[in-house]
Amino acid sequence: MSEAYIRLEQLTKRFGEFVAVRQVSLEIAKGEVFCLLGGSGCGKTTLLRMLAGFETPSEGRVWIDGVDVTDVPPYERPVNMMFQSYALFPHMTVEQNVAFGLRQDGLGRAVIAEQVRDMLALVQLEGYGKRKPHQLSGGQKQRVALARALVKRPKLLLLDEPLGALDKKLREQTQFELVKLQEKLGVTFVIVTHDQEEAMTLATRIGVMRGGEILQVGTPTDIYEFPNSRFVADFIGSVNMMAGRLSVDEADHARIDCPELGATVYIDHGVSGPPDSSVSVAIRPEKIQLSTERPSQKDNVISGVIAGVAYLGGATRYLVRLPTGFLLKVTEPNVLRHEAHFQKDEAVWLCWHGSAPVVVTR
């Protein structure tokens, strides 16, 4: 990653006795799309508001482009913020909404008109300039709010649940439009979201938050494939999580006894944990294969019975009950239109590759 463009140093925010953000240190590079991901009350919006200057840190410092802005008011920071509600002025036209900040800065009428026109073209709203917000769809309002936030060319754009008000299909479409727009402008984005899929689609890197702390920072691939804790593994996507005991730990492989599976899990790399230590094994549902005949591989093979079937269009999700009573989730893609599916109460075999399990110790 290039030199830090945003740097948070031991940032803490207290509201009375409650600690909303606890000693967060973070670096974000210029031009990144960084997502703060977490559930309600985890501190992500408070962290965003401290970046914007709407909240004053109880401890720590905020640096933007090499400048300490901790005590700088919001209107003097090279930052703009887009809220979930969009906060458009209902009595103003689209053009007037987008131009509002430029007028506040005292720019000339011709300059404002040109910049507004260029920005509306960039967000694909040419011809909508004379409309009022109530005459726009949800997606169009979102783009007006984005245009208003970007027209002043801030160094940093903060987005608080920017797509939360859109329906699923429009949200998916807008995610890619937002990425393309950010790539064109090169503005650094910091996005707050509780939507895992949105974070995975938009972000160059993700910071997973819980209890006012950032538990893990990494690319979407890092976060999904190599979670550093039970919480991150369980929070991102769907996962099967089993308790186990580390029985073998060599440089090139490990074995974990899992009573819930009624089997030993083989892993094709070492874990570097204390002998006989308690660990958790996480296996993503899509990394497990189902068959009616016993697979030929020696390790990571167990039997079960289909306890539930959910057809999701692009994939089918199965719940498989093991002889121990444990329910394992399995997801298989529907590659063919007339694909045969496993039926409820059907006996099946399950297997997975030695690289599929992830071992977490906390």
C-alpha positions in Angstrom: 0.0 0.0 0.0 1.3 3.5 -0.8 2.0 6.1 1.9 -0.9 6.8 4.3 -3.3 9.5 3.1 -5.5 9.2 6.2 -4.0 8.2 9.5 -5.9 7.6 12.7 -3.7 7.4 15.8 -5.2 5.7 18.9 -8.6 7.3 18.3 -11.0 7.0 21.2 -14.5 8.5 21.6 -16.4 8.4 24.9 -20.0 9.4 25.6 -20.1 9.6 29.4 -19.1 6.2 30.6 -19.8 4.5 27.2 -16.8 4.0 24.9 -18.0 4.1 21.4 -14.6 3.9 19.7 -11.6 2.4 21.5 -8.0 3.2 20.5 -8.4 2.7 16.8 -5.2 3.2 14.7 -5.6 2.9 10.9 -4.0 4.0 7.7 -5.8 4.5 4.4 -4.0 5.1 1.1 -4.9 7.8 -1.4 -7.5 6.6 -3.9 -8.6 3.7 -1.8 -12.2 2.6 -1.3 -12.1 1.6 2.4 -15.2 0.1 4.0 -15.9 0.1 7.8 -18.1 -2.9 8.2 -19.9 -4.0 11.3 -23.3 -4.4 13.0 -25.4 -1.7 14.7 -23.6 0.0 17.6 -20.1 -1.2 16.7 -18.7 2.4 16.4 -18.3 2.7 12.6 -20.5 5.8 12.2 -18.9 7.5 15.2 -15.5 6.8 13.6 -16.7 8.3 10.3 -18.1 11.4 12.1 -14.7 12.0 13.8 -13.1 11.9 10.4 -15.6 14.4 9.2 -15.1 16.6 12.2 -18.7 16.3 13.5 -17.4 14.5 16.6 -14.3 15.5 18.6 -12.1 12.6 19.7 -11.8 12.0 23.4 -8.2 10.8 22.7 -6.0 10.4 19.7 -5.3 12.3 16.5 -6.7 12.4 12.9 -4.4 13.2 10.0 -5.5 13.8 6.4 -2.9 14.3 3.6 -0.2 14.9 6.1 -2.1 17.5 8.1 -3.3 17.1 11.7 -7.1 18.0 11.4 -8.1 16.7 14.9 -9.1 20.2 16.0 -10.1 21.6 12.6 -13.9 22.2 12.2 -15.8 20.3 9.5 -16.1 23.2 7.1 -12.4 23.7 7.0 -11.5 20.1 6.2 -10.9 18.8 2.7 -13.8 16.4 3.3 -17.4 15.9 2.2 -19.9 13.5 3.6 -22.9 11.8 2.0 -25.6 10.7 4.4 -27.9 7.7 4.1 -31.0 10.0 3.9 -29.3 12.0 1.1 -30.5 15.2 2.8 -31.5 16.9 -0.5 -33.2 20.3 -0.3 -36.8 19.5 -1.4 -37.5 23.1 -2.6 -34.4 23.2 -4.9 -34.0 21.7 -8.3 -31.3 19.0 -9.0 -29.0 21.7 -10.4 -29.5 23.9 -7.4 -28.9 21.1 -5.0 -25.6 20.2 -6.7 -24.6 23.8 -7.0 -25.3 24.6 -3.3 -21.7 24.1 -2.0 -20.2 26.0 -4.9 -22.5 29.0 -4.3 -21.5 28.9 -0.7 -17.8 29.2 -1.8 -18.7 32.3 -3.9 -17.8 30.9 -7.3 -19.0 32.7 -10.4 -22.3 31.8 -12.1 -20.7 30.5 -15.3 -18.1 28.4 -13.4 -20.8 26.9 -11.2 -23.0 26.1 -14.3 -20.1 24.4 -16.0 -19.1 22.3 -13.0 -22.7 21.3 -12.3 -23.2 20.3 -15.9 -20.0 18.2 -15.9 -20.9 16.5 -12.6 -24.5 15.6 -13.7 -23.0 14.1 -16.9 -20.6 12.1 -14.8 -23.5 10.6 -12.7 -25.6 10.1 -15.8 -28.3 12.7 -14.9 -28.2 14.9 -18.0 -31.6 16.3 -18.6 -32.7 16.0 -14.9 -31.3 19.4 -13.8 -34.7 21.2 -13.6 -36.5 18.4 -11.6 -37.2 18.6 -7.9 -36.2 15.7 -5.6 -39.8 14.4 -5.3 -39.8 13.8 -9.1 -36.8 11.4 -8.9 -36.5 7.7 -8.1 -34.5 6.5 -5.2 -31.5 5.7 -7.4 -31.6 9.1 -9.0 -31.7 10.9 -5.6 -28.7 8.9 -4.6 -26.8 10.1 -7.6 -27.8 13.7 -7.0 -26.5 13.4 -3.5 -23.3 11.9 -4.8 -22.9 14.7 -7.4 -23.4 17.4 -4.7 -20.8 15.7 -2.5 -18.3 15.3 -5.3 -18.7 18.6 -7.2 -16.3 20.4 -4.8 -13.7 17.8 -5.5 -13.0 16.9 -1.9 -9.8 15.0 -1.1 -11.9 12.6 0.9 -15.5 11.5 0.6 -17.2 9.9 3.5 -20.3 7.8 2.8 -22.7 6.6 5.6 -24.7 3.6 4.3 -24.9 5.3 0.9 -27.0 2.6 -0.8 -29.2 1.6 2.2 -32.3 3.2 0.9 -32.2 1.4 -2.5 -33.9 -1.9 -3.3 -31.7 -5.0 -3.8 -31.5 -4.9 -7.6 -30.8 -1.2 -7.8 -28.3 -1.4 -5.0 -26.3 -4.1 -6.9 -26.3 -2.0 -10.0 -25.3 1.2 -8.2 -22.4 -0.5 -6.4 -20.6 -1.0 -9.7 -21.5 2.5 -10.9 -20.0 3.9 -7.6 -16.8 2.0 -8.2 -16.5 3.2 -11.8 -17.1 6.8 -10.7 -14.5 6.6 -7.9 -11.9 5.2 -10.4 -12.6 8.1 -12.7 -12.2 10.8 -10.1 -9.6 9.2 -7.9 -11.2 10.6 -4.7 -10.5 8.6 -1.6 -13.7 6.9 -0.3 -14.4 5.8 3.3 -17.7 4.0 3.4 -19.7 2.8 6.4 -22.0 -0.2 5.9 -23.5 -3.1 7.7 -24.0 -5.0 4.4 -21.2 -7.6 3.9 -21.9 -8.0 0.1 -21.8 -4.3 -0.4 -18.4 -4.0 1.4 -17.0 -7.0 -0.6 -18.1 -5.4 -3.9 -17.0 -1.8 -3.2 -13.9 -2.0 -1.1 -10.2 -2.3 -1.9 -9.9 -3.0 1.8 -12.3 -3.7 4.7 -12.1 -3.0 8.4 -14.4 -5.3 10.4 -15.5 -3.6 13.6 -17.0 -4.8 16.9 -17.4 -3.1 20.2 -15.6 0.1 19.1 -12.5 -1.8 17.8 -11.3 -2.8 14.4 -10.7 -6.6 14.6 -9.2 -7.2 11.2 -8.2 -5.1 8.2 -7.7 -6.6 4.8 -8.8 -7.1 1.2 -12.2 -8.7 0.7 -10.3 -12.0 -0.2 -8.2 -11.7 3.0 -11.3 -11.1 5.2 -13.3 -13.9 3.7 -10.7 -16.6 3.1 -8.4 -15.8 6.1 -10.4 -14.5 9.0 -8.4 -13.9 12.1 -11.1 -14.7 14.7 -14.3 -16.6 15.2 -16.3 -13.3 15.0 -14.9 -12.3 11.7 -15.3 -15.8 10.2 -18.9 -15.9 11.4 -19.8 -12.3 10.5 -18.6 -12.4 6.9 -20.7 -14.7 4.7 -22.0 -18.1 5.8 -19.8 -20.5 7.6 -19.8 -23.8 9.5 -18.0 -23.3 12.8 -16.9 -26.3 14.9 -15.0 -26.6 18.1 -12.0 -28.9 18.1 -8.6 -30.0 19.6 -5.3 -29.7 17.8 -4.0 -33.3 17.8 -1.3 -33.1 15.1 0.6 -30.0 14.0 3.5 -30.5 11.5 5.0 -28.0 9.1 3.1 -29.3 6.2 -0.2 -30.5 7.8 -2.4 -30.5 10.9 -5.2 -32.6 12.3 -8.0 -31.4 14.5 -10.3 -33.7 16.4 -13.9 -32.3 16.0 -16.5 -34.1 18.1 -19.3 -32.2 16.4 -18.3 -33.7 13.1 -17.5 -37.1 14.6 -14.3 -37.0 12.6 -10.8 -35.6 12.4 -10.3 -32.6 10.1 -7.1 -32.7 8.0 -5.5 -29.4 7.0 -2.8 -29.2 4.3 -0.6 -26.8 6.3 0.7 -26.3 9.8 -1.2 -24.3 12.4 1.6 -23.4 14.8 -0.5 -23.9 17.9 0.2 -25.4 21.3 -0.3 -29.2 21.4 -3.8 -30.3 22.4 -5.0 -26.7 22.4 -8.6 -25.8 21.8 -9.3 -24.2 18.4 -12.2 -23.5 16.1 -12.5 -24.8 12.6 -14.4 -22.8 10.0 -15.5 -24.3 6.7 -17.4 -22.2 4.1 -20.6 -24.0 2.7 -19.5 -23.7 -0.9 -16.2 -25.5 -0.2 -18.0 -28.8 0.7 -19.0 -31.3 -2.0 -21.9 -33.7 -1.8 -22.3 -37.1 -3.4 -24.3 -40.2 -3.1 -21.2 -42.5 -3.3 -18.3 -42.4 -0.9 -15.5 -40.2 -2.3 -12.2 -41.8 -3.0 -10.1 -39.3 -0.9 -8.8 -40.6 2.4 -9.3 -37.5 4.6 -12.2 -35.0 5.3 -14.9 -37.5 4.3 -18.1 -37.9 6.5 -21.6 -39.1 5.9 -25.0 -37.5 6.6 -28.6 -37.1 5.7 -30.2 -34.2 3.9 -32.3 -32.4 6.5 -33.4 -29.3 4.5 -33.2 -28.0 0.9 -33.5 -24.3 -0.3 -33.4 -23.6 -4.0 -32.0 -20.1 -4.5 -31.9 -19.9 -8.3 -28.1 -19.7 -8.9 -27.4 -22.1 -6.1 -29.0 -24.7 -3.8 -28.4 -24.6 -0.1 -28.6 -27.9 1.9 -28.7 -28.6 5.6 -27.1 -32.0 6.3 -27.5 -33.7 9.6 -24.5 -35.7 10.7 -24.7 -38.9 12.9 -23.6 -36.7 15.8 -26.8 -34.5 15.3 -24.7 -31.5 14.1 -26.2 -29.6 11.1 -23.7 -28.7 8.3 -24.5 -26.1 5.7 -23.6 -26.9 2.1 -24.1 -24.7 -0.9 -23.8 -26.0 -4.5 -24.0 -23.9 -7.7 -26.8 -24.7 -10.2 -24.8 -25.0 -13.4 -27.4 -26.7 -15.5 -31.0 -25.7 -16.0 -32.4 -29.2 -15.4 -30.0 -30.2 -12.7 -30.9 -33.0 -10.4 -30.8 -32.0 -6.7 -30.4 -34.0 -3.6 -33.7 -34.7 -1.8 -34.7 -34.3 1.8 -33.9 -37.4 3.9 -31.5 -38.7 1.2 -28.3 -40.2 2.5 -25.2 -38.4 1.2 -21.4 -38.2 1.6 -19.6 -34.9 2.3 -16.0 -34.1 1.5 -13.7 -31.1 1.3 -10.1 -30.2 0.3 -7.4 -29.9 2.9 -7.1 -26.2 2.1 -10.7 -25.4 2.8 -10.8 -25.3 6.6 -9.6 -22.2 8.5 -8.4 -22.6 12.0 -8.9 -19.7 14.5 -7.8 -19.6 18.0 -9.7 -16.6 19.3 
